[in-house]
Amino acid sequence: MKKLHKAHPWHGVSPGEKWPEIVTCYIEVVPSDTVKYELDKESGLLKIDRPQLFSNIYPSLYGMLPQTYCGDRIGKYCSQQAEIDQVQGDQDPLDICVLTEKIVPHGDILLKARPIGGLRLIDNNQADDKIIAVLLDDAMYGCWQDINDCPDAILKRLKHFFLTYKQMPGETERTCWIAGIYGREEALNVIKLSHQDYREMFS
């Protein structure tokens, strides 16, 4: 059957032989996109989620990690780390931002990346972590091993994007905020917890 049908990017793709230190990522959106693409969870096809209404440009390749799910473990872990009661997982695959010097013209692709850290994003009291990774063997970013290798300007760009890309002009109240930035070891732990949530949800 695998030879007859395209694998579902969420359920039919291996996390990778060297997982979680090296992960397989499914890329949905690239910086040049003027609409937000998103995996259709039922069909496995890439769909248009919404046009980009404002001048927000994704600061990196953006997608998700196959065979992950942000459920009870991710919610509980986020609650503990952020010291906030009753944070829930957002019931989506774990998101990932992949840094590279290369121009990738479109999404709906798989690539290998090395996680170096993450943003602990909380959106409407739901854990919506953004793992930060570098494209494997990238000439500029490929040598980075931990979030401390990442210049502050890049982190500020990532933070600003995720804090503002859903915000309408003139709005003052935010529905999402960043409760912290963490390094490689914690990113690997978040990935493992999301895989455990996935196995429990889809076993």
PyRosetta script that sets phi, psi and omega in degrees:
from pyrosetta import init, pose_from_sequence

init()
pose = pose_from_sequence("MKKLHKAHPWHGVSPGEKWPEIVTCYIEVVPSDTVKYELDKESGLLKIDRPQLFSNIYPSLYGMLPQTYCGDRIGKYCSQQAEIDQVQGDQDPLDICVLTEKIVPHGDILLKARPIGGLRLIDNNQADDKIIAVLLDDAMYGCWQDINDCPDAILKRLKHFFLTYKQMPGETERTCWIAGIYGREEALNVIKLSHQDYREMFS")
pose.set_psi(1, -34.7)
pose.set_omega(1, -179.7)
pose.set_phi(2, -62.0)
pose.set_psi(2, -28.4)
pose.set_omega(2, -179.2)
pose.set_phi(3, -78.9)
pose.set_psi(3, -18.9)
pose.set_omega(3, -176.5)
pose.set_phi(4, -95.6)
pose.set_psi(4, -24.2)
pose.set_omega(4, -172.4)
pose.set_phi(5, -129.7)
pose.set_psi(5, 146.5)
pose.set_omega(5, 174.3)
pose.set_phi(6, -67.3)
pose.set_psi(6, 137.5)
pose.set_omega(6, 179.9)
pose.set_phi(7, -67.8)
pose.set_psi(7, 141.8)
pose.set_omega(7, 173.7)
pose.set_phi(8, -69.1)
pose.set_psi(8, 123.8)
pose.set_omega(8, -174.7)
pose.set_phi(9, -59.6)
pose.set_psi(9, -26.9)
pose.set_omega(9, -178.9)
pose.set_phi(10, -85.9)
pose.set_psi(10, -44.8)
pose.set_omega(10, -171.3)
pose.set_phi(11, -105.0)
pose.set_psi(11, -22.3)
pose.set_omega(11, -171.3)
pose.set_phi(12, -105.8)
pose.set_psi(12, 5.7)
pose.set_omega(12, -178.8)
pose.set_phi(13, -110.6)
pose.set_psi(13, 134.7)
pose.set_omega(13, 178.7)
pose.set_phi(14, -69.5)
pose.set_psi(14, 141.3)
pose.set_omega(14, 175.8)
pose.set_phi(15, -62.7)
pose.set_psi(15, -20.4)
pose.set_omega(15, 179.0)
pose.set_phi(16, 123.1)
pose.set_psi(16, 148.0)
pose.set_omega(16, -177.2)
pose.set_phi(17, -66.6)
pose.set_psi(17, -31.9)
pose.set_omega(17, -178.5)
pose.set_phi(18, -105.4)
pose.set_psi(18, 22.2)
pose.set_omega(18, 178.6)
pose.set_phi(19, -60.6)
pose.set_psi(19, 141.9)
pose.set_omega(19, 1.5)
pose.set_phi(20, -93.8)
pose.set_psi(20, 0.8)
pose.set_omega(20, -179.7)
pose.set_phi(21, -64.8)
pose.set_psi(21, -37.1)
pose.set_omega(21, 172.4)
pose.set_phi(22, -124.6)
pose.set_psi(22, 124.2)
pose.set_omega(22, -173.5)
pose.set_phi(23, -118.1)
pose.set_psi(23, 151.4)
pose.set_omega(23, 169.6)
pose.set_phi(24, -86.8)
pose.set_psi(24, 129.8)
pose.set_omega(24, -179.3)
pose.set_phi(25, -117.8)
pose.set_psi(25, 143.1)
pose.set_omega(25, 170.6)
pose.set_phi(26, -104.3)
pose.set_psi(26, 116.6)
pose.set_omega(26, -175.3)
pose.set_phi(27, -91.1)
pose.set_psi(27, 126.6)
pose.set_omega(27, 180.0)
pose.set_phi(28, -101.7)
pose.set_psi(28, -39.4)
pose.set_omega(28, -172.5)
pose.set_phi(29, -130.5)
pose.set_psi(29, 140.7)
pose.set_omega(29, 174.3)
pose.set_phi(30, -118.4)
pose.set_psi(30, 160.9)
pose.set_omega(30, -174.3)
pose.set_phi(31, -58.0)
pose.set_psi(31, -25.2)
pose.set_omega(31, -178.2)
pose.set_phi(32, -82.8)
pose.set_psi(32, -6.3)
pose.set_omega(32, -177.5)
pose.set_phi(33, -70.7)
pose.set_psi(33, 137.3)
pose.set_omega(33, 177.1)
pose.set_phi(34, -101.4)
pose.set_psi(34, -0.7)
pose.set_omega(34, 171.8)
pose.set_phi(35, -128.2)
pose.set_psi(35, 157.7)
pose.set_omega(35, 177.2)
pose.set_phi(36, -93.0)
pose.set_psi(36, 116.0)
pose.set_omega(36, 174.5)
pose.set_phi(37, -91.3)
pose.set_psi(37, 151.4)
pose.set_omega(37, -179.4)
pose.set_phi(38, -149.3)
pose.set_psi(38, 144.9)
pose.set_omega(38, 177.3)
pose.set_phi(39, -66.0)
pose.set_psi(39, 128.0)
pose.set_omega(39, 171.0)
pose.set_phi(40, -78.2)
pose.set_psi(40, 112.4)
pose.set_omega(40, -169.7)
pose.set_phi(41, -64.5)
pose.set_psi(41, -28.8)
pose.set_omega(41, -177.6)
pose.set_phi(42, -78.2)
pose.set_psi(42, -47.3)
pose.set_omega(42, -174.4)
pose.set_phi(43, -91.3)
pose.set_psi(43, -25.8)
pose.set_omega(43, -174.2)
pose.set_phi(44, 84.6)
pose.set_psi(44, 6.1)
pose.set_omega(44, 178.2)
pose.set_phi(45, -92.3)
pose.set_psi(45, 155.9)
pose.set_omega(45, 176.8)
pose.set_phi(46, -84.6)
pose.set_psi(46, 130.2)
pose.set_omega(46, -177.4)
pose.set_phi(47, -125.7)
pose.set_psi(47, 162.7)
pose.set_omega(47, 173.2)
pose.set_phi(48, -80.9)
pose.set_psi(48, 120.8)
pose.set_omega(48, 177.0)
pose.set_phi(49, -83.8)
pose.set_psi(49, -47.7)
pose.set_omega(49, 178.2)
pose.set_phi(50, -170.1)
pose.set_psi(50, 153.0)
pose.set_omega(50, 171.5)
pose.set_phi(51, -67.5)
pose.set_psi(51, 151.0)
pose.set_omega(51, 171.7)
pose.set_phi(52, -76.3)
pose.set_psi(52, 108.4)
pose.set_omega(52, -172.2)
pose.set_phi(53, -74.9)
pose.set_psi(53, -24.8)
pose.set_omega(53, -174.5)
pose.set_phi(54, -123.5)
pose.set_psi(54, -165.6)
pose.set_omega(54, -173.4)
pose.set_phi(55, -88.9)
pose.set_psi(55, 22.6)
pose.set_omega(55, 178.9)
pose.set_phi(56, -73.6)
pose.set_psi(56, 129.5)
pose.set_omega(56, 177.1)
pose.set_phi(57, -120.4)
pose.set_psi(57, 128.2)
pose.set_omega(57, 178.9)
pose.set_phi(58, -57.7)
pose.set_psi(58, 129.5)
pose.set_omega(58, -174.4)
pose.set_phi(59, -82.0)
pose.set_psi(59, 0.0)
pose.set_omega(59, -178.7)
pose.set_phi(60, -161.2)
pose.set_psi(60, 174.0)
pose.set_omega(60, 166.8)
pose.set_phi(61, -63.2)
pose.set_psi(61, 142.8)
pose.set_omega(61, -173.5)
pose.set_phi(62, -139.2)
pose.set_psi(62, 134.6)
pose.set_omega(62, 179.8)
pose.set_phi(63, -169.3)
pose.set_psi(63, -146.3)
pose.set_omega(63, -175.7)
pose.set_phi(64, -141.4)
pose.set_psi(64, 165.1)
pose.set_omega(64, 179.7)
pose.set_phi(65, -100.0)
pose.set_psi(65, 122.5)
pose.set_omega(65, 177.7)
pose.set_phi(66, -57.4)
pose.set_psi(66, 149.4)
pose.set_omega(66, 177.1)
pose.set_phi(67, 57.0)
pose.set_psi(67, 39.9)
pose.set_omega(67, 171.4)
pose.set_phi(68, -128.2)
pose.set_psi(68, 157.5)
pose.set_omega(68, -179.1)
pose.set_phi(69, -157.2)
pose.set_psi(69, 132.4)
pose.set_omega(69, -179.6)
pose.set_phi(70, -93.2)
pose.set_psi(70, 92.3)
pose.set_omega(70, -176.9)
pose.set_phi(71, -115.9)
pose.set_psi(71, -139.6)
pose.set_omega(71, -173.3)
pose.set_phi(72, -64.0)
pose.set_psi(72, -40.4)
pose.set_omega(72, -178.2)
pose.set_phi(73, -65.7)
pose.set_psi(73, -43.7)
pose.set_omega(73, 178.9)
pose.set_phi(74, -64.4)
pose.set_psi(74, -42.6)
pose.set_omega(74, 178.5)
pose.set_phi(75, -62.1)
pose.set_psi(75, -45.4)
pose.set_omega(75, -179.7)
pose.set_phi(76, -64.9)
pose.set_psi(76, -42.2)
pose.set_omega(76, -179.8)
pose.set_phi(77, -64.4)
pose.set_psi(77, -42.4)
pose.set_omega(77, 178.0)
pose.set_phi(78, -62.2)
pose.set_psi(78, -41.6)
pose.set_omega(78, 177.8)
pose.set_phi(79, -58.6)
pose.set_psi(79, -44.3)
pose.set_omega(79, -178.5)
pose.set_phi(80, -65.7)
pose.set_psi(80, -46.6)
pose.set_omega(80, -175.2)
pose.set_phi(81, -71.1)
pose.set_psi(81, -36.3)
pose.set_omega(81, -178.5)
pose.set_phi(82, -91.0)
pose.set_psi(82, -7.8)
pose.set_omega(82, -178.1)
pose.set_phi(83, 56.4)
pose.set_psi(83, 49.5)
pose.set_omega(83, 178.1)
pose.set_phi(84, -128.1)
pose.set_psi(84, 137.4)
pose.set_omega(84, -177.1)
pose.set_phi(85, -77.8)
pose.set_psi(85, 141.4)
pose.set_omega(85, 165.3)
pose.set_phi(86, 57.6)
pose.set_psi(86, 42.0)
pose.set_omega(86, 169.7)
pose.set_phi(87, -75.9)
pose.set_psi(87, 136.4)
pose.set_omega(87, -179.4)
pose.set_phi(88, -107.1)
pose.set_psi(88, 153.3)
pose.set_omega(88, 169.7)
pose.set_phi(89, -68.8)
pose.set_psi(89, 152.5)
pose.set_omega(89, -175.2)
pose.set_phi(90, -84.9)
pose.set_psi(90, 3.1)
pose.set_omega(90, 175.0)
pose.set_phi(91, 64.1)
pose.set_psi(91, 30.2)
pose.set_omega(91, 175.6)
pose.set_phi(92, -124.1)
pose.set_psi(92, 166.3)
pose.set_omega(92, 170.1)
pose.set_phi(93, -60.7)
pose.set_psi(93, 158.1)
pose.set_omega(93, 179.2)
pose.set_phi(94, -71.4)
pose.set_psi(94, 129.7)
pose.set_omega(94, -178.1)
pose.set_phi(95, -82.0)
pose.set_psi(95, 152.5)
pose.set_omega(95, 178.9)
pose.set_phi(96, -144.4)
pose.set_psi(96, 139.3)
pose.set_omega(96, 173.1)
pose.set_phi(97, -108.1)
pose.set_psi(97, 127.3)
pose.set_omega(97, -177.5)
pose.set_phi(98, -114.5)
pose.set_psi(98, 120.4)
pose.set_omega(98, 179.9)
pose.set_phi(99, -89.3)
pose.set_psi(99, 134.3)
pose.set_omega(99, 176.9)
pose.set_phi(100, -156.1)
pose.set_psi(100, 152.7)
pose.set_omega(100, 175.2)
pose.set_phi(101, -82.3)
pose.set_psi(101, -15.0)
pose.set_omega(101, -174.9)
pose.set_phi(102, -81.1)
pose.set_psi(102, 149.9)
pose.set_omega(102, 173.5)
pose.set_phi(103, -89.3)
pose.set_psi(103, 116.2)
pose.set_omega(103, 176.6)
pose.set_phi(104, -102.7)
pose.set_psi(104, 117.2)
pose.set_omega(104, -168.1)
pose.set_phi(105, -75.4)
pose.set_psi(105, -19.6)
pose.set_omega(105, -177.1)
pose.set_phi(106, -156.8)
pose.set_psi(106, 162.8)
pose.set_omega(106, 176.3)
pose.set_phi(107, -89.0)
pose.set_psi(107, -156.5)
pose.set_omega(107, -175.7)
pose.set_phi(108, 62.2)
pose.set_psi(108, 43.4)
pose.set_omega(108, 178.7)
pose.set_phi(109, -134.2)
pose.set_psi(109, 160.4)
pose.set_omega(109, 172.7)
pose.set_phi(110, -107.0)
pose.set_psi(110, 146.4)
pose.set_omega(110, 174.7)
pose.set_phi(111, -150.4)
pose.set_psi(111, 166.0)
pose.set_omega(111, 177.3)
pose.set_phi(112, -103.2)
pose.set_psi(112, 137.5)
pose.set_omega(112, -178.5)
pose.set_phi(113, -144.2)
pose.set_psi(113, 158.3)
pose.set_omega(113, 177.7)
pose.set_phi(114, -108.8)
pose.set_psi(114, 115.5)
pose.set_omega(114, 176.3)
pose.set_phi(115, -65.8)
pose.set_psi(115, 135.7)
pose.set_omega(115, 178.2)
pose.set_phi(116, -122.8)
pose.set_psi(116, -6.6)
pose.set_omega(116, -179.0)
pose.set_phi(117, 167.8)
pose.set_psi(117, -159.8)
pose.set_omega(117, 179.7)
pose.set_phi(118, -172.8)
pose.set_psi(118, 165.2)
pose.set_omega(118, 173.1)
pose.set_phi(119, -106.4)
pose.set_psi(119, 130.1)
pose.set_omega(119, 176.2)
pose.set_phi(120, -89.6)
pose.set_psi(120, 85.6)
pose.set_omega(120, -178.8)
pose.set_phi(121, -90.3)
pose.set_psi(121, 134.0)
pose.set_omega(121, 176.2)
pose.set_phi(122, -119.3)
pose.set_psi(122, 121.5)
pose.set_omega(122, -176.1)
pose.set_phi(123, -123.6)
pose.set_psi(123, 113.8)
pose.set_omega(123, -177.5)
pose.set_phi(124, 52.5)
pose.set_psi(124, 44.9)
pose.set_omega(124, 178.7)
pose.set_phi(125, 63.6)
pose.set_psi(125, 25.1)
pose.set_omega(125, 174.8)
pose.set_phi(126, -118.1)
pose.set_psi(126, 137.8)
pose.set_omega(126, 176.9)
pose.set_phi(127, -71.0)
pose.set_psi(127, 124.0)
pose.set_omega(127, -177.7)
pose.set_phi(128, -135.3)
pose.set_psi(128, 55.7)
pose.set_omega(128, -175.8)
pose.set_phi(129, -56.5)
pose.set_psi(129, 144.2)
pose.set_omega(129, 174.5)
pose.set_phi(130, -117.7)
pose.set_psi(130, 103.8)
pose.set_omega(130, 176.2)
pose.set_phi(131, -69.7)
pose.set_psi(131, 136.8)
pose.set_omega(131, 176.7)
pose.set_phi(132, -105.8)
pose.set_psi(132, 129.1)
pose.set_omega(132, -176.7)
pose.set_phi(133, -140.1)
pose.set_psi(133, 167.4)
pose.set_omega(133, 175.4)
pose.set_phi(134, -119.6)
pose.set_psi(134, 142.5)
pose.set_omega(134, 177.8)
pose.set_phi(135, -59.7)
pose.set_psi(135, 131.4)
pose.set_omega(135, -178.9)
pose.set_phi(136, -60.4)
pose.set_psi(136, 130.5)
pose.set_omega(136, 178.1)
pose.set_phi(137, 68.1)
pose.set_psi(137, 16.7)
pose.set_omega(137, 175.9)
pose.set_phi(138, -64.0)
pose.set_psi(138, 136.7)
pose.set_omega(138, -174.3)
pose.set_phi(139, -64.3)
pose.set_psi(139, -34.7)
pose.set_omega(139, -176.0)
pose.set_phi(140, -95.2)
pose.set_psi(140, -45.2)
pose.set_omega(140, -173.4)
pose.set_phi(141, -102.9)
pose.set_psi(141, -11.9)
pose.set_omega(141, -171.3)
pose.set_phi(142, -62.6)
pose.set_psi(142, -20.8)
pose.set_omega(142, -179.2)
pose.set_phi(143, -84.7)
pose.set_psi(143, -9.8)
pose.set_omega(143, -178.9)
pose.set_phi(144, -68.8)
pose.set_psi(144, 135.4)
pose.set_omega(144, -177.7)
pose.set_phi(145, -113.5)
pose.set_psi(145, -26.4)
pose.set_omega(145, -175.6)
pose.set_phi(146, -145.4)
pose.set_psi(146, 166.4)
pose.set_omega(146, -176.3)
pose.set_phi(147, -61.0)
pose.set_psi(147, -25.2)
pose.set_omega(147, 178.8)
pose.set_phi(148, -67.2)
pose.set_psi(148, -18.8)
pose.set_omega(148, 176.6)
pose.set_phi(149, -78.7)
pose.set_psi(149, -14.3)
pose.set_omega(149, -175.8)
pose.set_phi(150, -86.7)
pose.set_psi(150, 124.1)
pose.set_omega(150, 179.3)
pose.set_phi(151, -58.5)
pose.set_psi(151, 147.2)
pose.set_omega(151, -178.1)
pose.set_phi(152, -60.3)
pose.set_psi(152, -32.8)
pose.set_omega(152, -179.1)
pose.set_phi(153, -62.1)
pose.set_psi(153, -37.1)
pose.set_omega(153, 178.8)
pose.set_phi(154, -69.7)
pose.set_psi(154, -41.5)
pose.set_omega(154, 177.8)
pose.set_phi(155, -63.1)
pose.set_psi(155, -40.1)
pose.set_omega(155, 178.5)
pose.set_phi(156, -63.7)
pose.set_psi(156, -38.1)
pose.set_omega(156, 179.4)
pose.set_phi(157, -65.5)
pose.set_psi(157, -43.9)
pose.set_omega(157, 178.2)
pose.set_phi(158, -63.1)
pose.set_psi(158, -46.3)
pose.set_omega(158, -179.9)
pose.set_phi(159, -61.1)
pose.set_psi(159, -46.1)
pose.set_omega(159, -178.1)
pose.set_phi(160, -61.7)
pose.set_psi(160, -41.8)
pose.set_omega(160, -179.1)
pose.set_phi(161, -61.1)
pose.set_psi(161, -51.6)
pose.set_omega(161, -174.8)
pose.set_phi(162, -71.6)
pose.set_psi(162, -19.4)
pose.set_omega(162, 176.2)
pose.set_phi(163, -84.7)
pose.set_psi(163, -16.3)
pose.set_omega(163, -172.2)
pose.set_phi(164, -123.3)
pose.set_psi(164, -15.2)
pose.set_omega(164, -169.2)
pose.set_phi(165, -69.7)
pose.set_psi(165, -16.8)
pose.set_omega(165, 175.7)
pose.set_phi(166, -100.8)
pose.set_psi(166, -2.4)
pose.set_omega(166, -171.8)
pose.set_phi(167, -88.6)
pose.set_psi(167, 127.0)
pose.set_omega(167, 178.3)
pose.set_phi(168, -74.8)
pose.set_psi(168, 148.1)
pose.set_omega(168, 176.4)
pose.set_phi(169, -57.3)
pose.set_psi(169, 134.9)
pose.set_omega(169, 179.3)
pose.set_phi(170, 90.9)
pose.set_psi(170, -15.6)
pose.set_omega(170, 178.5)
pose.set_phi(171, -73.3)
pose.set_psi(171, 140.2)
pose.set_omega(171, 178.3)
pose.set_phi(172, -110.5)
pose.set_psi(172, -22.1)
pose.set_omega(172, -178.3)
pose.set_phi(173, -93.5)
pose.set_psi(173, 126.9)
pose.set_omega(173, 179.5)
pose.set_phi(174, -98.6)
pose.set_psi(174, 142.6)
pose.set_omega(174, 176.3)
pose.set_phi(175, -94.5)
pose.set_psi(175, -13.0)
pose.set_omega(175, -179.5)
pose.set_phi(176, -130.1)
pose.set_psi(176, 153.8)
pose.set_omega(176, 178.0)
pose.set_phi(177, -154.3)
pose.set_psi(177, 161.6)
pose.set_omega(177, -177.7)
pose.set_phi(178, -103.0)
pose.set_psi(178, 116.5)
pose.set_omega(178, -177.0)
pose.set_phi(179, -87.0)
pose.set_psi(179, -5.8)
pose.set_omega(179, 178.4)
pose.set_phi(180, 165.9)
pose.set_psi(180, 164.2)
pose.set_omega(180, 172.9)
pose.set_phi(181, -118.9)
pose.set_psi(181, 134.1)
pose.set_omega(181, -178.1)
pose.set_phi(182, -127.9)
pose.set_psi(182, 164.5)
pose.set_omega(182, -175.1)
pose.set_phi(183, -93.5)
pose.set_psi(183, -167.1)
pose.set_omega(183, -172.0)
pose.set_phi(184, -59.9)
pose.set_psi(184, -49.2)
pose.set_omega(184, -175.3)
pose.set_phi(185, -60.5)
pose.set_psi(185, -41.8)
pose.set_omega(185, 179.0)
pose.set_phi(186, -70.3)
pose.set_psi(186, -35.2)
pose.set_omega(186, 176.5)
pose.set_phi(187, -60.9)
pose.set_psi(187, -42.5)
pose.set_omega(187, 178.1)
pose.set_phi(188, -63.2)
pose.set_psi(188, -37.5)
pose.set_omega(188, 178.4)
pose.set_phi(189, -66.0)
pose.set_psi(189, -42.2)
pose.set_omega(189, 177.5)
pose.set_phi(190, -61.6)
pose.set_psi(190, -41.2)
pose.set_omega(190, 178.2)
pose.set_phi(191, -62.1)
pose.set_psi(191, -44.4)
pose.set_omega(191, 179.7)
pose.set_phi(192, -63.3)
pose.set_psi(192, -43.4)
pose.set_omega(192, 179.5)
pose.set_phi(193, -63.0)
pose.set_psi(193, -39.9)
pose.set_omega(193, 179.9)
pose.set_phi(194, -67.7)
pose.set_psi(194, -31.4)
pose.set_omega(194, 176.1)
pose.set_phi(195, -70.6)
pose.set_psi(195, -38.2)
pose.set_omega(195, 175.6)
pose.set_phi(196, -63.6)
pose.set_psi(196, -42.4)
pose.set_omega(196, 175.5)
pose.set_phi(197, -59.6)
pose.set_psi(197, -40.7)
pose.set_omega(197, 179.9)
pose.set_phi(198, -62.9)
pose.set_psi(198, -47.0)
pose.set_omega(198, -177.3)
pose.set_phi(199, -63.1)
pose.set_psi(199, -37.2)
pose.set_omega(199, 177.8)
pose.set_phi(200, -69.1)
pose.set_psi(200, -38.7)
pose.set_omega(200, -176.5)
pose.set_phi(201, -73.0)
pose.set_psi(201, -38.2)
pose.set_omega(201, -170.4)
pose.set_phi(202, -116.1)
pose.set_psi(202, 14.1)
pose.set_omega(202, -178.6)
pose.set_phi(203, -66.8)
pose.dump_pdb("model.pdb")
